[in-house]
Amino acid sequence: MPAEGSQLPPTFTTRTAREFGLHPRDLYRLRDEGGLIELSRGVFRRADASVPQWADLLAVAHRAPVGIVCCISALVVYDLTDEIPSVVQIAVPRSSRPPRIERPPTEVFRFADATFELGLSTVEAAPGERVRIYSCERTVVDLMRLRHRLGEPLALGALHATCGAETPGRANSWPSPARSGGSDPYGSLLTSRAPAARAGS
C-alpha cells in the first residue's frame, strides 16, 4: 500500500478517506493501481488487508450501518441452509428509509422499530471487523413470520435444525448473547415451541 493510504483502516468509505486527507481522485487512482478493492459503491478495502470471510456482508454494513443481516443471509452464516442466496438480506427499522444497494445485490426488509434490535448479535466478517446480524433464534422466528414470502420449507427446515441440535457441534456454533454481547430473548421461545413444531411437521 502506498504511503498515502497506509493509515486507512482495512475497510472504509469515501467519507472516511476524506477524513484521512485522501482526495477522491487519489482514492480512485489507488483503486486503479490495485492498491484498493472496491467492494461496493463508495466502499473500499485495502488490497494488503486479510481476505474477508463475508465480503458482501462487510460491504453492505458500510453502506447501511443501521442494517442488520437477517433471514437467508443469516442462515448461511450459521450454516443452517444449503441455499446459495443471490442477494444479501438485511433489515432496517420501519421508520427509516430503506437503502438502495445494487452491488452487492441487496434485499431490504423493514421490521418494527420496537423490536428491531431484539436478538441483535454480531459476526466477524473480516479479522477485527464485525457486522450486525440477528441471532440464530431470532432469524428462525423471522423466517417463520415471513414463510409466506420466503417459503415454508425453508422456515421449517431452519426451525428443525435449530431446535433439534442433533448435529454434533451445531449447538456450540451458535453465537450466544454471552459470546456476542447481544440480547436475545428468542432462545426460550424456540425451546418451548420445539416439541410442538416437530410434532406438527
N, C-alpha and C positions, 0 to 999 in steps of 0.2 A: 504494500500500500504506500503510495507517495506520501511525503511528509504532510502535505496539505490536508490529507484525510485521515491521518494516523490517530487523531484524538476522537474521532467519531465512534459512537457505540456500534456494536455488531450490526444491529438493525435500527434504522432511523428513517425519519420522514424528511421531505424537503424543508419543512419548517425547522426541524432540528438542525439540519445542515446550515441553514442561515444563522441560527443562534451560535453555531461554532465558527461563523465567519466565512463559510464556504458559499460562494456565489453560485446560483443555479447553472450558469454557463460552465463553471469548473466541475460542478457535480455531474453534469451530463457528459463532459469530456472524460471524467474518470470512468463513467459507465462504458463509454465507447472504447476506452483503452483496456477494459477488462478488470479495472480495479474495484468496480462495484457491480452488483447484480440487482436489477430492478425486479422486485417481487410483485409489485402492483403499481398502479399509477401513484407516483409520489412516495413510494416506499422502497427503500434500498437496503441491501445487505453487503457488507464488506466481503470481497472475494477471499480474503485471508481468514475469515471467521469460520468456525466449525460448521459443518453441514447440518442444517436444522432437521429434526425428525419430522416436524409438522410445519413445513414451509408455508403452505397455504393458510393454515390457521394463524401463523405469525403475521402474515401479510394482512389478513382481514382484521386482526386485532389492532393493528396500527391504523387501519382505515376507519375502524368503528370501535374506539376504545370502550364505549359503554356496552357493546355487544357481548353476548355470552354464547359460546359454542353449544349447540343443542342437537337434539333429535339424532338423525342418522350419523352426522359428523361426530357426535359424542359417542355413539355406539362403536364406531370404528376405533376411536381412541381406547375404549375399554375392551376392545376385541370381543364384542358381543354380536357381531354380524359378519357375514362373508360378502356383503354388498360392497361394491366399489362406487361410492357416490360421485355423481357428475358435478355436484355443486357443494360449496361449503354452506352449512346451515347455521345461522346464528339467530338469537332472539334479541329484541330491543324492547324497551318499555313502550306500552301502547300510546303513551302521551308524547313520545318523541317521534321525530321524522325519520323514517327508515332510510338507511343509506342505500345508494345505488352503486354496486361494485360489480364490474364486468370481468375483471381479472384479479384473482381467480373468480370464476362464476360463483355467485353467492345468492342464496335464497334467505330472505329475512322474514322471521315470524315476529308478531307483535303480541307480547304477553302482558297481562295485567300488572300495573305498577305495584300494587300492594303485595304481590307475591313474586315479583320479578327476581329478587335475589335469594329466594328460598332455595336451598340446595346448591348454592354457589361454591365452586371449588376452583382449582387452577391445575394446569398441566404444563410441564416443561416442554415447550415447543422447540427450544434450542438451549444449549448449555447456558444456564443462568437467566434465561428469558422465559417467563411464564405467561400463559394466556388464560383468560377466564373461560370456565367450562362448567356446565351443570354436572352434579354428581351422577353416578350411575343410577341411583334410585330415582332421583328427580327426572332423569332422562326417560326412564321407563314409564313413570307416571305421565309425562308429557306425551309419549308415544301412544299410550292408551287413550288419552284425551283426544289425540289427533289421528286416531286409527282410521277414521273415515277419509282422511286426506292422504295419509302415508301408507295405509294398508294394515288390515288386521293381522295377517300372518306375521308381518314384521314386528308388530307390537307384542303379540303373544309369544313369539319366539324370544324376544328380549326379556319378557317377563319371566318365562320359564328358566332361561339361562341365569337370570339374576337371582331368583328365589330358590332355584334348585341347589346351586353351588355344589353339584356333584362333581364337576370338573376339577381335578386336582390342581390346587394353586389358584383357581379362579377367584375364590373369596378374598384371598390375601392380596390380589392385584387391584382390588377396588380402592380408590382413594378415599379414605375415611376423613371425617372432619378433623380428627386429631392430626393426621398427616398433612392435610391440605390447608388447614386453617379456615375451612369453610364452615357454614352452618347448614346442617342437613336434617330436616325433620321427616324425611321420606322413608328412611330405613324401617322404622317401626310400622309404617303404613303398609309397605310391601310384605313385611314379615307376617303381619296379622292377616293379610289377604291371600298369602301364597297358597295355603291348602285349598281354599275355595276356588282360586283361579285354576289350579291344576285339575281339580275335580270336574270343573265345568269345561275343560278343554277337549 
